[in-house]
Amino acid sequence: MKPNKTLGLTVAALGFLALGYFGVQYNGRNNMFTIAAAVGGAGAISYVLQKPSQPEAPSTPIKTQRKGKKS
């Protein structure tokens, strides 16, 4: 992994740990579990409901060019 990516992931992980720690101190343990379950459920629902990206079909048929016989 690149050093910048590793540093970014480390900072993000420490930030999330601190957010969880202080969230439990402020909101309480059961409320934080409820918030985590709600966010996880919303993420799972949005993942399931995503439409697969499909390229649009061309509106006019594409003509193929045939190469003539070389003599």
N, CA, C and O atoms as a GROMACS GRO file, in nm:
protein
  284
    1MET      N    1   0.084  -0.117   0.000
    1MET     CA    2   0.000   0.000   0.000
    1MET      C    3   0.088   0.124   0.000
    1MET      O    4   0.200   0.123   0.053
    2LYS      N    5   0.038   0.230  -0.059
    2LYS     CA    6   0.112   0.355  -0.062
    2LYS      C    7   0.112   0.417   0.078
    2LYS      O    8   0.017   0.399   0.154
    3PRO      N    9   0.218   0.490   0.112
    3PRO     CA   10   0.224   0.552   0.246
    3PRO      C   11   0.109   0.649   0.272
    3PRO      O   12   0.057   0.652   0.383
    4ASN      N   13   0.069   0.728   0.173
    4ASN     CA   14  -0.040   0.822   0.193
    4ASN      C   15  -0.173   0.751   0.219
    4ASN      O   16  -0.254   0.796   0.300
    5LYS      N   17  -0.193   0.640   0.150
    5LYS     CA   18  -0.316   0.564   0.169
    5LYS      C   19  -0.318   0.499   0.308
    5LYS      O   20  -0.421   0.499   0.376
    6THR      N   21  -0.205   0.446   0.350
    6THR     CA   22  -0.195   0.385   0.483
    6THR      C   23  -0.219   0.488   0.592
    6THR      O   24  -0.289   0.462   0.689
    7LEU      N   25  -0.160   0.606   0.575
    7LEU     CA   26  -0.179   0.713   0.672
    7LEU      C   27  -0.326   0.756   0.677
    7LEU      O   28  -0.381   0.777   0.785
    8GLY      N   29  -0.387   0.768   0.562
    8GLY     CA   30  -0.528   0.808   0.557
    8GLY      C   31  -0.618   0.706   0.623
    8GLY      O   32  -0.709   0.742   0.698
    9LEU      N   33  -0.593   0.577   0.597
    9LEU     CA   34  -0.674   0.472   0.660
    9LEU      C   35  -0.655   0.469   0.810
    9LEU      O   36  -0.750   0.447   0.885
   10THR      N   37  -0.532   0.492   0.856
   10THR     CA   38  -0.504   0.494   1.000
   10THR      C   39  -0.576   0.610   1.067
   10THR      O   40  -0.638   0.593   1.172
   11VAL      N   41  -0.568   0.727   1.007
   11VAL     CA   42  -0.635   0.845   1.063
   11VAL      C   43  -0.786   0.824   1.065
   11VAL      O   44  -0.853   0.860   1.162
   12ALA      N   45  -0.841   0.766   0.957
   12ALA     CA   46  -0.985   0.742   0.952
   12ALA      C   47  -1.027   0.642   1.060
   12ALA      O   48  -1.129   0.662   1.127
   13ALA      N   49  -0.951   0.536   1.078
   13ALA     CA   50  -0.984   0.435   1.178
   13ALA      C   51  -0.980   0.495   1.319
   13ALA      O   52  -1.069   0.470   1.400
   14LEU      N   53  -0.876   0.575   1.348
   14LEU     CA   54  -0.868   0.638   1.479
   14LEU      C   55  -0.981   0.738   1.500
   14LEU      O   56  -1.034   0.752   1.610
   15GLY      N   57  -1.018   0.807   1.394
   15GLY     CA   58  -1.130   0.901   1.404
   15GLY      C   59  -1.261   0.830   1.435
   15GLY      O   60  -1.339   0.877   1.518
   16PHE      N   61  -1.285   0.717   1.368
   16PHE     CA   62  -1.408   0.642   1.393
   16PHE      C   63  -1.410   0.583   1.534
   16PHE      O   64  -1.514   0.579   1.598
   17LEU      N   65  -1.294   0.537   1.580
   17LEU     CA   66  -1.287   0.485   1.717
   17LEU      C   67  -1.316   0.594   1.819
   17LEU      O   68  -1.389   0.573   1.916
   18ALA      N   69  -1.259   0.713   1.797
   18ALA     CA   70  -1.284   0.824   1.888
   18ALA      C   71  -1.430   0.867   1.884
   18ALA      O   72  -1.490   0.896   1.987
   19LEU      N   73  -1.488   0.870   1.764
   19LEU     CA   74  -1.629   0.904   1.750
   19LEU      C   75  -1.717   0.805   1.824
   19LEU      O   76  -1.812   0.845   1.892
   20GLY      N   77  -1.687   0.677   1.812
   20GLY     CA   78  -1.764   0.576   1.884
   20GLY      C   79  -1.747   0.587   2.035
   20GLY      O   80  -1.844   0.574   2.109
   21TYR      N   81  -1.624   0.611   2.079
   21TYR     CA   82  -1.600   0.622   2.223
   21TYR      C   83  -1.676   0.741   2.282
   21TYR      O   84  -1.747   0.726   2.382
   22PHE      N   85  -1.661   0.857   2.221
   22PHE     CA   86  -1.728   0.976   2.274
   22PHE      C   87  -1.880   0.968   2.253
   22PHE      O   88  -1.957   1.025   2.330
   23GLY      N   89  -1.922   0.899   2.148
   23GLY     CA   90  -2.065   0.880   2.127
   23GLY      C   91  -2.127   0.798   2.237
   23GLY      O   92  -2.237   0.828   2.283
   24VAL      N   93  -2.057   0.694   2.281
   24VAL     CA   94  -2.107   0.611   2.391
   24VAL      C   95  -2.109   0.692   2.520
   24VAL      O   96  -2.202   0.679   2.600
   25GLN      N   97  -2.008   0.775   2.542
   25GLN     CA   98  -2.005   0.857   2.663
   25GLN      C   99  -2.122   0.955   2.667
   25GLN      O  100  -2.180   0.981   2.773
   26TYR      N  101  -2.157   1.008   2.551
   26TYR     CA  102  -2.261   1.111   2.544
   26TYR      C  103  -2.401   1.050   2.534
   26TYR      O  104  -2.493   1.092   2.604
   27ASN      N  105  -2.417   0.951   2.446
   27ASN     CA  106  -2.550   0.896   2.417
   27ASN      C  107  -2.584   0.772   2.498
   27ASN      O  108  -2.701   0.743   2.521
   28GLY      N  109  -2.486   0.699   2.542
   28GLY     CA  110  -2.512   0.574   2.611
   28GLY      C  111  -2.493   0.457   2.515
   28GLY      O  112  -2.502   0.471   2.393
   29ARG      N  113  -2.467   0.342   2.574
   29ARG     CA  114  -2.434   0.223   2.495
   29ARG      C  115  -2.550   0.176   2.408
   29ARG      O  116  -2.530   0.148   2.289
   30ASN      N  117  -2.668   0.166   2.465
   30ASN     CA  118  -2.782   0.114   2.388
   30ASN      C  119  -2.821   0.206   2.273
   30ASN      O  120  -2.857   0.159   2.165
   31ASN      N  121  -2.813   0.337   2.295
   31ASN     CA  122  -2.844   0.430   2.187
   31ASN      C  123  -2.742   0.420   2.073
   31ASN      O  124  -2.779   0.431   1.956
   32MET      N  125  -2.618   0.400   2.106
   32MET     CA  126  -2.516   0.386   2.001
   32MET      C  127  -2.535   0.256   1.923
   32MET      O  128  -2.514   0.254   1.801
   33PHE      N  129  -2.575   0.149   1.990
   33PHE     CA  130  -2.606   0.026   1.917
   33PHE      C  131  -2.724   0.047   1.824
   33PHE      O  132  -2.725  -0.004   1.712
   34THR      N  133  -2.823   0.121   1.871
   34THR     CA  134  -2.940   0.150   1.787
   34THR      C  135  -2.901   0.233   1.666
   34THR      O  136  -2.945   0.205   1.554
   35ILE      N  137  -2.818   0.335   1.687
   35ILE     CA  138  -2.772   0.419   1.576
   35ILE      C  139  -2.691   0.336   1.476
   35ILE      O  140  -2.709   0.350   1.355
   36ALA      N  141  -2.602   0.251   1.526
   36ALA     CA  142  -2.520   0.168   1.438
   36ALA      C  143  -2.606   0.070   1.358
   36ALA      O  144  -2.581   0.048   1.239
   37ALA      N  145  -2.708   0.012   1.421
   37ALA     CA  146  -2.797  -0.080   1.350
   37ALA      C  147  -2.877  -0.006   1.244
   37ALA      O  148  -2.899  -0.058   1.135
   38ALA      N  149  -2.921   0.116   1.274
   38ALA     CA  150  -2.999   0.194   1.177
   38ALA      C  151  -2.913   0.232   1.056
   38ALA      O  152  -2.959   0.222   0.942
   39VAL      N  153  -2.790   0.275   1.081
   39VAL     CA  154  -2.702   0.312   0.970
   39VAL      C  155  -2.666   0.189   0.887
   39VAL      O  156  -2.665   0.196   0.764
   40GLY      N  157  -2.636   0.077   0.953
   40GLY     CA  158  -2.606  -0.045   0.880
   40GLY      C  159  -2.725  -0.095   0.800
   40GLY      O  160  -2.708  -0.140   0.686
   41GLY      N  161  -2.845  -0.088   0.857
   41GLY     CA  162  -2.965  -0.129   0.784
   41GLY      C  163  -2.992  -0.040   0.665
   41GLY      O  164  -3.030  -0.088   0.558
   42ALA      N  165  -2.974   0.091   0.682
   42ALA     CA  166  -2.995   0.182   0.570
   42ALA      C  167  -2.894   0.155   0.458
   42ALA      O  168  -2.929   0.162   0.340
   43GLY      N  169  -2.771   0.125   0.495
   43GLY     CA  170  -2.670   0.092   0.394
   43GLY      C  171  -2.704  -0.038   0.321
   43GLY      O  172  -2.686  -0.046   0.199
   44ALA      N  173  -2.751  -0.138   0.394
   44ALA     CA  174  -2.788  -0.265   0.330
   44ALA      C  175  -2.908  -0.247   0.237
   44ALA      O  176  -2.910  -0.303   0.127
   45ILE      N  177  -3.006  -0.170   0.280
   45ILE     CA  178  -3.124  -0.147   0.196
   45ILE      C  179  -3.086  -0.070   0.070
   45ILE      O  180  -3.132  -0.104  -0.039
   46SER      N  181  -3.002   0.033   0.083
   46SER     CA  182  -2.964   0.109  -0.035
   46SER      C  183  -2.879   0.025  -0.130
   46SER      O  184  -2.885   0.044  -0.251
   47TYR      N  185  -2.800  -0.068  -0.076
   47TYR     CA  186  -2.721  -0.157  -0.162
   47TYR      C  187  -2.812  -0.251  -0.240
   47TYR      O  188  -2.789  -0.275  -0.359
   48VAL      N  189  -2.915  -0.303  -0.175
   48VAL     CA  190  -3.005  -0.398  -0.242
   48VAL      C  191  -3.091  -0.328  -0.346
   48VAL      O  192  -3.120  -0.385  -0.451
   49LEU      N  193  -3.132  -0.203  -0.319
   49LEU     CA  194  -3.223  -0.134  -0.409
   49LEU      C  195  -3.155  -0.063  -0.525
   49LEU      O  196  -3.224  -0.004  -0.609
   50GLN      N  197  -3.025  -0.067  -0.532
   50GLN     CA  198  -2.956  -0.001  -0.644
   50GLN      C  199  -2.989  -0.071  -0.774
   50GLN      O  200  -2.996  -0.194  -0.781
   51LYS      N  201  -3.009   0.011  -0.879
   51LYS     CA  202  -3.033  -0.046  -1.010
   51LYS      C  203  -2.898  -0.075  -1.075
   51LYS      O  204  -2.806   0.007  -1.066
   52PRO      N  205  -2.885  -0.189  -1.141
   52PRO     CA  206  -2.758  -0.216  -1.209
   52PRO      C  207  -2.743  -0.121  -1.327
   52PRO      O  208  -2.839  -0.092  -1.398
   53SER      N  209  -2.623  -0.073  -1.347
   53SER     CA  210  -2.601   0.020  -1.458
   53SER      C  211  -2.584  -0.058  -1.586
   53SER      O  212  -2.494  -0.142  -1.599
   54GLN      N  213  -2.672  -0.030  -1.682
   54GLN     CA  214  -2.666  -0.097  -1.811
   54GLN      C  215  -2.652   0.011  -1.918
   54GLN      O  216  -2.719   0.114  -1.912
   55PRO      N  217  -2.567  -0.013  -2.015
   55PRO     CA  218  -2.555   0.086  -2.122
   55PRO      C  219  -2.685   0.093  -2.203
   55PRO      O  220  -2.752  -0.008  -2.224
   56GLU      N  221  -2.718   0.212  -2.248
   56GLU     CA  222  -2.840   0.228  -2.326
   56GLU      C  223  -2.821   0.168  -2.464
   56GLU      O  224  -2.712   0.174  -2.522
   57ALA      N  225  -2.926   0.109  -2.516
   57ALA     CA  226  -2.922   0.052  -2.649
   57ALA      C  227  -2.922   0.165  -2.752
   57ALA      O  228  -2.990   0.265  -2.730
   58PRO      N  229  -2.850   0.152  -2.860
   58PRO     CA  230  -2.851   0.257  -2.961
   58PRO      C  231  -2.988   0.271  -3.024
   58PRO      O  232  -3.058   0.171  -3.045
   59SER      N  233  -3.027   0.393  -3.055
   59SER     CA  234  -3.161   0.417  -3.110
   59SER      C  235  -3.170   0.377  -3.256
   59SER      O  236  -3.277   0.339  -3.303
   60THR      N  237  -3.058   0.384  -3.330
   60THR     CA  238  -3.059   0.345  -3.470
   60THR      C  239  -2.969   0.223  -3.487
   60THR      O  240  -2.868   0.212  -3.417
   61PRO      N  241  -3.004   0.133  -3.577
   61PRO     CA  242  -2.918   0.016  -3.595
   61PRO      C  243  -2.782   0.056  -3.651
   61PRO      O  244  -2.771   0.147  -3.733
   62ILE      N  245  -2.683  -0.011  -3.607
   62ILE     CA  246  -2.547   0.017  -3.652
   62ILE      C  247  -2.520  -0.066  -3.778
   62ILE      O  248  -2.536  -0.188  -3.778
   63LYS      N  249  -2.479   0.003  -3.884
   63LYS     CA  250  -2.450  -0.068  -4.009
   63LYS      C  251  -2.305  -0.116  -4.006
   63LYS      O  252  -2.214  -0.043  -3.967
   64THR      N  253  -2.288  -0.240  -4.046
   64THR     CA  254  -2.153  -0.294  -4.051
   64THR      C  255  -2.101  -0.280  -4.192
   64THR      O  256  -2.174  -0.298  -4.289
   65GLN      N  257  -1.975  -0.248  -4.203
   65GLN     CA  258  -1.914  -0.236  -4.334
   65GLN      C  259  -1.837  -0.362  -4.365
   65GLN      O  260  -1.758  -0.411  -4.285
   66ARG      N  261  -1.863  -0.413  -4.482
   66ARG     CA  262  -1.791  -0.533  -4.526
   66ARG      C  263  -1.673  -0.493  -4.610
   66ARG      O  264  -1.681  -0.404  -4.695
   67LYS      N  265  -1.566  -0.558  -4.585
   67LYS     CA  266  -1.447  -0.530  -4.664
   67LYS      C  267  -1.457  -0.609  -4.795
   67LYS      O  268  -1.492  -0.727  -4.796
   68GLY      N  269  -1.425  -0.543  -4.904
   68GLY     CA  270  -1.428  -0.610  -5.033
   68GLY      C  271  -1.312  -0.705  -5.048
   68GLY      O  272  -1.213  -0.698  -4.974
   69LYS      N  273  -1.326  -0.795  -5.147
   69LYS     CA  274  -1.218  -0.890  -5.171
   69LYS      C  275  -1.102  -0.818  -5.234
   69LYS      O  276  -1.118  -0.736  -5.324
   70LYS      N  277  -0.983  -0.850  -5.185
   70LYS     CA  278  -0.863  -0.792  -5.244
   70LYS      C  279  -0.818  -0.880  -5.358
   70LYS      O  280  -0.816  -1.002  -5.346
   71SER      N  281  -0.781  -0.816  -5.473
   71SER     CA  282  -0.736  -0.896  -5.586
   71SER      C  283  -0.590  -0.876  -5.612
   71SER      O  284  -0.535  -0.936  -5.704
   0.00000   0.00000   0.00000
